[in-house]
Amino acid sequence: MQSSYSSELNNKSQKHTDFNCRQPNHYYEALEINVNTSGFYMFSSESSFDAYGYLYEHQFNPYDSIDNSFTRNDDSCDDDQFEIIAYLKFNITYILFVTTADVYANEQGPFSLFVQGPDEIKIKQMSM
């Protein structure tokens, strides 16, 4: 099954630090992910910018200088896009944090997220 989600990082998007105690200077979007069926899911991005993805279990803090994601990815296919493969469990809330690579502060643009797995998933934008 494939699910998809499209959005845009822009001047109205929230900003975070790049996990090294600097001022917030990277736009991001946090997406709440819930699955109906436990199994392996593959998340991939398509965007006009160098996309980076972090996957968290339960919650995260975009202003914490310590990255406590359980998986993350950038440029897995050498195309400036992320690809994350993770085993997700039913009845657990995950947060997919979509942002730009470390060296691209303030970069903006549209992005799409594609998810393949054993079942469709629920994707909902989170407001922080």
C-alpha positions in Angstrom: 0.0 0.0 0.0 1.2 3.5 -0.7 0.2 6.7 1.2 1.3 10.2 0.3 1.4 13.7 1.8 2.4 17.1 0.2 3.2 20.4 1.8 5.7 23.2 1.8 8.4 24.7 4.0 8.0 28.5 3.8 8.2 31.7 5.8 5.2 30.6 7.8 6.8 27.3 8.8 8.3 26.9 12.2 12.1 26.8 12.7 14.4 24.6 14.8 18.0 24.4 15.7 20.2 22.0 13.8 20.8 20.0 17.1 23.9 21.9 18.0 22.7 24.7 20.2 22.5 27.5 17.5 19.6 29.8 17.0 16.6 28.3 15.2 17.4 28.7 11.5 16.0 25.6 9.7 12.3 25.4 8.6 10.6 22.2 9.5 7.3 20.4 9.5 6.4 17.8 12.0 4.0 15.0 10.9 2.1 12.7 13.3 2.2 9.1 11.9 -0.1 6.3 13.0 -0.3 2.8 11.4 -3.2 0.4 11.4 -0.9 -2.6 10.9 2.5 -3.2 12.4 5.3 -3.8 9.9 8.1 -2.3 7.9 7.4 1.0 6.3 9.5 3.0 3.9 9.3 6.8 3.9 10.8 8.7 1.0 10.8 12.4 0.1 10.6 14.4 -3.1 11.4 18.1 -2.9 13.1 21.1 -4.4 15.5 21.2 -1.4 18.0 18.9 0.2 15.5 17.1 2.5 16.4 15.5 5.8 14.0 13.2 7.8 14.0 12.3 11.5 11.6 9.7 12.9 10.7 9.8 16.6 8.6 7.5 18.7 5.9 9.2 20.9 7.3 12.8 21.0 10.2 15.1 20.3 11.4 18.6 21.1 12.5 20.7 18.1 14.5 23.0 20.4 16.4 20.3 22.1 20.1 20.3 21.1 20.2 16.5 21.5 18.9 14.4 18.7 16.9 11.5 20.2 15.3 10.2 17.0 15.4 6.4 16.6 16.2 6.8 13.0 17.1 9.5 10.5 18.3 9.8 6.9 19.6 12.2 4.3 20.8 11.4 0.8 20.3 7.7 1.0 20.1 7.6 -2.8 22.5 10.5 -3.5 19.7 12.6 -4.8 19.3 15.1 -1.8 16.2 13.2 -0.6 15.7 11.0 2.5 14.6 7.4 2.7 13.8 5.9 6.0 12.8 2.2 6.5 11.5 1.4 10.0 9.4 -1.2 11.7 6.4 0.7 13.1 4.0 -0.8 15.6 0.2 -0.4 15.8 -1.0 1.9 18.6 2.2 3.9 18.8 2.4 7.5 17.7 5.4 8.4 15.6 6.6 11.8 14.5 8.3 12.4 11.2 10.3 15.6 11.3 10.9 16.9 7.7 13.6 19.6 7.4 16.6 20.7 5.4 20.1 19.4 5.6 22.5 21.0 8.1 24.3 23.3 5.6 21.1 24.7 4.1 19.7 27.1 6.7 16.5 29.0 5.8 15.9 26.9 2.7 12.3 26.7 1.5 10.2 24.9 -1.0 7.5 22.3 -1.6 7.9 18.6 -0.7 6.1 15.4 -1.0 6.3 12.3 1.3 5.6 8.8 0.0 5.1 5.9 2.3 5.0 2.2 1.3 4.1 -0.5 3.7 1.7 -3.3 4.6 -1.2 -0.9 5.1 -2.2 2.7 4.6 -1.1 5.1 7.3 -2.6 8.2 8.9 -0.5 11.4 8.4 -1.4 14.5 10.2 0.5 17.8 10.4 1.3 18.7 14.0 1.4 22.3 15.4 4.0 23.0 18.0 
